[in-house]
Every structure is written in structure tokens, then in C-alpha cells.
Amino acid sequence: MLQISAPLKKILLILFITAIAVLVDLPSEFNLFGRKFIRPNLDLKLGRFEIKKNLDLTLGLDLAGGSHLVFETDTSKIPSDKRKTAIEGVRGVIEKRVNLFGVSEPSVQTSEFEGKDRILVELPGVKDTQAAVGLIGKTAQLVFAEMIEIPGEAGATPSATLKLTDLTGADLQTADVVFDRETGKPAISIQFTKEGGEKFAEITQRNVKKSLPIILDDAILSAPIVQEEITGGSAQISGSFTLDEAKNLAIQLNAGALPVPIKLVEERTVGAILGVESINKSVKAGLIGVGMVLLFMLLAYGKLGLVADAGLLIFGILTLAIYKLGGVVLTLPGIAGFLLSIGMAVDSNILIFERFKEERKNRPIPDALEISFGRAWDSIRDANVATIITSLVLMNPLNFSFLNSSGPVRGFAITLLFGIIISLFTGIVVSRNLLRIFIKEKND
Amino acid sequence: MIDWMRYRVIYFAISAVVIGVGVFSLFKWGLSLGIDFTGGTILEYRLPDGGTKIIKGSLIDQTKREEIKEEIVRFENVGPAIGPELIKKTLYALIISAVAILLWIAYQFKSIKFGISATLATLHDSFVLLGSFALLGHFFGAEVDFLFVTAMLTILSFSVHDTIVVYDRIRESQKKFGGNLYDLANKAISETMVRSLNNSFTIIFMLVALVLLGGETIRWFAVALLIGTISGTYSSPFVAVPILVTWDEIEKKLRLRK
């Protein structure tokens, strides 16, 4: 009967896992031998559990193109106990606005550092960043005002002053872009809530034949003359908007006003084309680098090097699969981190092989192998813990406000961390079992 | 066996010269800080021939951006408040990493001497990197940005990585054969030299490929990692271990005098 040795079993298991990883690694569509293949996404049902996962690699803004915006909130006029609520409010409003703007998978986060509150907005694939900034950054505080005449001295022109009413953007149910029936220009049609409609009726009744200024962020949008009391609970604002302005205003009114003003302090926008170029360049650099590492190991360690190379290929395949399954967002520094971890992944093998050269002088080869693995492990563990510590500090997984949380740095740290952990596995488990098999065959 | 420790003075002198040049450059020219630190704007747009042109400046306003008719491929605008924050956060990250690694080594090798000498070696590498970038910034326009900061932290762990491998050999021989630190250090360095060089080669291959082919955005980042890797490889046997041995000798002399 065919005996399967323990190392062989392990290798078969590793190969099986690698084969699955290869499936995961495949692009969603590819051509092979003139035929077109489509890789299915993960969709498993295990009893009550259902695992669904899109297996496309998630690219960061610097590779996919898009905008990274940082806004600073001005909470100077808010009592400190209400600051947190205000910031959350800002975040919520921005999120609504961005969603209404139609960005796929936006991310809106808050960050705090030494008393400064920031909102980080990531908009993948957005082309017109300026429109997005205008949309997000505007407070959009809508107020209806009345004109109160001040009786002047005889002969002087009568003057008037604005008096704000309690009818504001908060009383809106919905806002839509419409075209004015008379002028054909874009306008905003608003529908008040029930309470808002009552307020509006009251105000219009008070101000028949007078002007009723509509104010947005301290500027008068329009000042229509009220013809009669309006009871329907709806109104129309016809300022001199362009269509885009009208659309943005409708979104802002629907999403609500920002509780506090914000201002843009940082913007990074990358065009999609630049991203594609970056990917191509780093893939090329990566392939050449990997080729050199593989060749070097072969030249320096001969057959042992071949084992290390096999381990390295398995490392690459597994790592990419784990990026996909773990939802790692790949950025340009992230690719650098991955390539760096390939350079480091062979380190454990080099440590073991150098040790093996020494031990082989004193003992039979199989013993020397086991001893080398055992002794080298201490160094490998201690040395890698140091790198893991640093990558955790860079990654800042718990979002400590006193540490960096910017996307590119984090992207680099995550790929480096994953790389080190997986390299420990391939460097030790994979190479060890491969070597056991080769050496056993040699002895037989 | 090679008596590595006999030439300690030479190693210290080499490091002193390299760091001296670096510190001189730092004082003379300073680092050329990117917009991540100073605030400002970078605008890159495509030229008709397919290349791109980069405009850098203090905050470019939106109108200037609209004037450019070509396709804008990159636009970065950083407010003045971000820089000081980045410096603070970097310092915190450096301190946390350095202290955590120091404690880890001190715990693993049951001696604060090991921890501190390893940390001094990483400090050495940080200075080499900073000094190099003062030079590179002056002559080749290399800018210090947040990726540089990342590189510096990564180098911290690289350098320690190599040092730990040597320390580990010292610890192992100490348990097995005993003897004084001077001889153990010589033995450990001889045993790990090939490994250390080979490992650095593989990392250097990767980084050289990135520097040459990886594109503009990460070129200086890869250069920073490359300088750090070379310095880190040097500093383990020629800075960390000599400091450790020297410290040990001074300690013994002081003890004898008492």
C-alpha cells in the first residue's frame, strides 16, 4: 500500500490551499487559449450562514482615481458639551449629501486631534471635485425673512430691515429641481412639513404685497413678492441658478444644513489615468524585483534556493488571496509594502539555510535540518516581532487620535503586516515540509 | 575567526563621519519639506505630447485651477495646519515604536544594555537617513513628505531586525559556551555576516527595481527605504554590537575599581 508520509500530507494540504488561493487571485475576467473565462465571486451557504464576497481587489484612491478631502469644523460657537453631537451631525449631513450626489462607496469619517475636529471624505471615481467640494462644504442654512419697515422722518426715503422668521431649512420635507413655468430657468420647488406649511401660511398672510426674502448662508437667494396667503405647504425659489447650482442646492436642502460651518483644509485628487500608470509601473518593477530575488536565491543556495523560491511563489499567491478576502484596500505605498515583504520573506529561509550549512558539518542531514529550523525560529520570531510592532503603530488599528490615520501610510502598514505574518508561515511551514520530503527521498 | 571588535574605533569613526556630514547638511541646507509639512499646492496636468507638467506653489486658488484647460491628473492642496500635526504624530509614532522595541529586546535578552544599544543603532540609521535627505534634497530636489516619515519608521524595524539576529546568536553561544561578550560578539558577527548580507541583497533588489521602475510618486520613498536598509545592515554588526561590547567593558572596569 502506498504510504503517505506526514510531511507529504502537509505539502498536499498546502498545495490544496494554494490552488484555492490561485482561484481567488484570478482577475474577474481573463482569456486563456483563446477562450474567455469568468471567475465567480464567493457565494457559499453553510446551513444558516451565508458567505458572500466580491473577489475583486479593492483599489485605493491613488490607484483608482478620486478625491480625498479633509474639512475642519468650526465649533467655536457651540458649547463644548454639544460639540460631539454637532460633529456627528456634520458627518451625517455630509454622508447624505455625498450619497445624493451619486458617488459609489464613499467614506465619511471623523477624526480629532488636539481639540480640532476634522471630517475626512473619500470620493472614489469623482471627476468634478470642485463641484463636490462646493456641495459638501456649504452650510446651506436656509431661512425665510420678513421686511419690517422703519418709519423714517418726513421726506426721507422709508427704509426697511430684515427680520428672520422661525421658518428654516429644517421645516422642509423635500426639495426638487424644477423649471420655472414663465422663464424656463431652473428653480427649486420645496415642500414643507405640516408644521412648516402652517408657519409658511402664517408668514405669507402677514406679508401680502410685501417682499419675502429667502436667505441662504447670509446671502439673499431671492425676494419674491407675496401675492396672497399660500396654504398648500409648498413654494418655489427661483433665483438665478444654473442647472448644476440648482441640483446642488436641492441636494443640500434635502440632506439638511450643516450644524456648524466647515472649511476645506486638505485635498488630494488623483486622475484615474495616473492610477493606471502607477499600477503598470509598480507591477513591472515588482516582477523584475521578484525575478531577481528568485535568481539570487537559486545562485546562492542551489537546490535549497529552489525550495525557497517555491515557498516565495506560494507566499505571493497566498498574500494576494488574503488581501482580497480580508478586504485590504490596495494603495501605491501598499504595493511597495507588499514588494518589501517579498524581499523580507526570504529572510527566514536565508537564516535557516545558513544555519543548516553550519549544522551539516556536525550531524547527519535530516537532523541538521530539524535543528536549523528549531534554532533559527528564535531569531525569526524575535526579529519579526519588532517589525510587527512598527507596522501596528503605523497602521493605528484602534484609531488613536494621537497617531496617523492617513490612507497611504495605513495602506503601507497593512500590506507589510500581512506580508510578515504570511511570510512566517511560508518561511517555516512550507519550506520545512518541502525540504523534509526532498531529503527523505535522497536518503531512500 | 575574524576579530571584528578590534576595529571598533574605525566603525565608530565611519559612523561619526557619515552622521557628521549629514548633520552639517541638515544645518546648512535643512530638509526640503514637501507640502505635507509646509502646506501648499501641487497641480499636475497632461501636456499634449503625453507627458505631464507639475506646478507647485503656495495655496493655488480655485480660479487658477480653472484656467488650466488640459486634463488635470493630480491636484493636492494641503492647508497650513496639517504640517505641524504630522510632525507631532510622527514623533509620537517614533517614540512609541522605539520604546516598545527597546522593552521587547530588553525583555527577550534580559538586559537593558541590549535594548539600549539596539535603539542607539536605529537612532544612528535615522540620522543617516535624515542627513542623506538633506543632501539629496539640496542636490536632487528630494522632498520630505509623509511617505518619508513612513520609511523612517519602517527602517526603525529593519535595523532592529538585523540587530536581533546577531543578539540572538550571542545569547545562544552564551548559554552553550559562556565566555566574555567580546569573543561572543566576534563569533556571532562571523556567523551572521553572510545571512545579513544575503538578506539585505534581496531587499535591495526589490527596492532598486522600485526606484528605477516604480514611478515618480514612490521613487523617493523607495530611495529612503534603500538608504535605510543599507545603513540598517551596517549598523547591526558595526554600531549596535560595538556599543554593547564597549558598554560591557566600561561596566566591568568600573566594577573592578570598586
Chai-1 contact restraints between the chains, C-beta under 6 A:
chainA,res_idxA,chainB,res_idxB,connection_type,confidence,min_distance_angstrom,max_distance_angstrom,comment,restraint_id
A,F113,B,E85,contact,1.0,0.0,6.0,A-B,restraint_1
A,V265,B,G79,contact,1.0,0.0,6.0,A-B,restraint_2
A,V265,B,A81,contact,1.0,0.0,6.0,A-B,restraint_3
A,E266,B,V78,contact,1.0,0.0,6.0,A-B,restraint_4
A,E266,B,G79,contact,1.0,0.0,6.0,A-B,restraint_5
A,E266,B,I82,contact,1.0,0.0,6.0,A-B,restraint_6
A,E267,B,N77,contact,1.0,0.0,6.0,A-B,restraint_7
A,R268,B,E76,contact,1.0,0.0,6.0,A-B,restraint_8
A,T269,B,F75,contact,1.0,0.0,6.0,A-B,restraint_9
A,V270,B,R74,contact,1.0,0.0,6.0,A-B,restraint_10
A,G271,B,V73,contact,1.0,0.0,6.0,A-B,restraint_11
A,I273,B,V73,contact,1.0,0.0,6.0,A-B,restraint_12
A,L274,B,V73,contact,1.0,0.0,6.0,A-B,restraint_13
A,L274,B,R74,contact,1.0,0.0,6.0,A-B,restraint_14
A,S278,B,G215,contact,1.0,0.0,6.0,A-B,restraint_15
A,K281,B,G214,contact,1.0,0.0,6.0,A-B,restraint_16
A,K281,B,G215,contact,1.0,0.0,6.0,A-B,restraint_17
A,S282,B,G214,contact,1.0,0.0,6.0,A-B,restraint_18
A,K284,B,L213,contact,1.0,0.0,6.0,A-B,restraint_19
A,A285,B,A209,contact,1.0,0.0,6.0,A-B,restraint_20
A,A285,B,L210,contact,1.0,0.0,6.0,A-B,restraint_21
A,A285,B,L213,contact,1.0,0.0,6.0,A-B,restraint_22
A,A285,B,G214,contact,1.0,0.0,6.0,A-B,restraint_23
A,I288,B,A209,contact,1.0,0.0,6.0,A-B,restraint_24
A,G289,B,F205,contact,1.0,0.0,6.0,A-B,restraint_25
A,G289,B,M206,contact,1.0,0.0,6.0,A-B,restraint_26
A,G289,B,A209,contact,1.0,0.0,6.0,A-B,restraint_27
A,M292,B,F205,contact,1.0,0.0,6.0,A-B,restraint_28
A,V293,B,T202,contact,1.0,0.0,6.0,A-B,restraint_29
A,V293,B,F205,contact,1.0,0.0,6.0,A-B,restraint_30
A,A300,B,N198,contact,1.0,0.0,6.0,A-B,restraint_31
A,L332,B,T217,contact,1.0,0.0,6.0,A-B,restraint_32
A,L332,B,I218,contact,1.0,0.0,6.0,A-B,restraint_33
A,A336,B,I218,contact,1.0,0.0,6.0,A-B,restraint_34
A,L339,B,M206,contact,1.0,0.0,6.0,A-B,restraint_35
A,G343,B,T202,contact,1.0,0.0,6.0,A-B,restraint_36
A,G343,B,I203,contact,1.0,0.0,6.0,A-B,restraint_37
A,G343,B,M206,contact,1.0,0.0,6.0,A-B,restraint_38
A,V346,B,T202,contact,1.0,0.0,6.0,A-B,restraint_39
A,D347,B,N199,contact,1.0,0.0,6.0,A-B,restraint_40
A,I350,B,R195,contact,1.0,0.0,6.0,A-B,restraint_41
A,I350,B,N198,contact,1.0,0.0,6.0,A-B,restraint_42
A,I350,B,N199,contact,1.0,0.0,6.0,A-B,restraint_43
A,L351,B,R195,contact,1.0,0.0,6.0,A-B,restraint_44
A,E354,B,V194,contact,1.0,0.0,6.0,A-B,restraint_45
A,E354,B,R195,contact,1.0,0.0,6.0,A-B,restraint_46
A,D378,B,D168,contact,1.0,0.0,6.0,A-B,restraint_47
A,S379,B,V165,contact,1.0,0.0,6.0,A-B,restraint_48
A,S379,B,D168,contact,1.0,0.0,6.0,A-B,restraint_49
A,D382,B,Q108,contact,1.0,0.0,6.0,A-B,restraint_50
A,D382,B,I164,contact,1.0,0.0,6.0,A-B,restraint_51
A,A383,B,H161,contact,1.0,0.0,6.0,A-B,restraint_52
A,A383,B,I164,contact,1.0,0.0,6.0,A-B,restraint_53
A,A383,B,V165,contact,1.0,0.0,6.0,A-B,restraint_54
A,A386,B,I101,contact,1.0,0.0,6.0,A-B,restraint_55
A,A386,B,S157,contact,1.0,0.0,6.0,A-B,restraint_56
A,A386,B,V160,contact,1.0,0.0,6.0,A-B,restraint_57
A,A386,B,H161,contact,1.0,0.0,6.0,A-B,restraint_58
A,T387,B,S157,contact,1.0,0.0,6.0,A-B,restraint_59
A,T387,B,H161,contact,1.0,0.0,6.0,A-B,restraint_60
A,I389,B,A100,contact,1.0,0.0,6.0,A-B,restraint_61
A,I389,B,I101,contact,1.0,0.0,6.0,A-B,restraint_62
A,T390,B,S97,contact,1.0,0.0,6.0,A-B,restraint_63
A,T390,B,L153,contact,1.0,0.0,6.0,A-B,restraint_64
A,T390,B,L156,contact,1.0,0.0,6.0,A-B,restraint_65
A,T390,B,S157,contact,1.0,0.0,6.0,A-B,restraint_66
A,V393,B,A93,contact,1.0,0.0,6.0,A-B,restraint_67
A,V393,B,I96,contact,1.0,0.0,6.0,A-B,restraint_68
A,V393,B,S97,contact,1.0,0.0,6.0,A-B,restraint_69
A,L394,B,L153,contact,1.0,0.0,6.0,A-B,restraint_70
A,F402,B,Y92,contact,1.0,0.0,6.0,A-B,restraint_71
A,L403,B,K89,contact,1.0,0.0,6.0,A-B,restraint_72
A,L403,B,A93,contact,1.0,0.0,6.0,A-B,restraint_73
A,N404,B,K89,contact,1.0,0.0,6.0,A-B,restraint_74
A,V409,B,T150,contact,1.0,0.0,6.0,A-B,restraint_75
A,F412,B,T150,contact,1.0,0.0,6.0,A-B,restraint_76
